[in-house]
Amino acid sequence: MRTRSAAERLQRRSRIRRLLLWAAAITAIVIAVMLIRCGGGFGFGTGGGLGLGAGKGRGLGSNVGTGSGTRRARAPQPCAVRVDAAGITVDGRSATVPDVVTACRAAGGAEVVVVGDARLGTWEALRVALDTAAIATHVRGAGELPADGGPALAGDAGP
């Protein structure tokens, strides 16, 4: 076993001391950056900090403003069209095919519900008129085309 000289021991202590000093300095810098960048605290507690984040803090603002924002316009609602054995109704009122086209063009689209007892000719005339007028339609019920391309309405023989 080799004994170390006093100079070697002092040099080793000095190296360890410098390493610990650098580690402490780097740790202090990292903590300072985290506090500045991420806010105070470690994420425990009720959030009663400085109010700089979205917690329950006191806040630094005055809560007074002029309100320069504008209200957004709501998206236009498509007209509700129902095709059944009695005929066509738009938003609960009886209508003809040209009335439906006019109302749905103004609304920007059509939400069409075709009931199973609807006449095929009525639905076909309405579908062609809406397609010709380039009105976006969403069809529900018996008027939907099946995935296999079969008949659109009950009792229709298909192509």
Steps between C-alpha positions, in 0.01 A plus 500: 500500500632834396481802722422830339697806565345806657522690170300232314230503767474878490484497120223237507299703754547810287367316189195371689435848642518658151269231358244561776527877450433468125212256560341742749543794261344310208212381724435858613494623139259223396267577793507873421418437134215264594351752746518779243375291211243272669383703800532434869421184686523136423137433404376408848237690696196709413651732242512815710816626332565837344208473262720498194356172376155347480472423873300669776762767562433863572613613158678813402244647258238765563205309346398811307490529123314646206409172331627544148396152385218442259235234516534219251206430276346158544527259215184496291265217590383285209128492434319193634321318219268202554367286216213267587175369352329836559763688297790730585534718808772762563557603860155365589307673217365332187698597189553429132831403341579861387417625853745246646775606261447870584493441876800266502709724274446784748586271792814368332406133505230241556451232763261258326310222677323256271239291677437145381150574365621790281419490131807426292412763239476775761839418649663461157365838381627667817840329481550605138394859576739525797786347299433734206502802733830373653358503853690291754269228630517246776245223456372276779242228497370301206646741243859403577673296237604161637867405492433232234331751269165321532156661513477828689143460624302202620308345212732652238605243244838665452705517181 
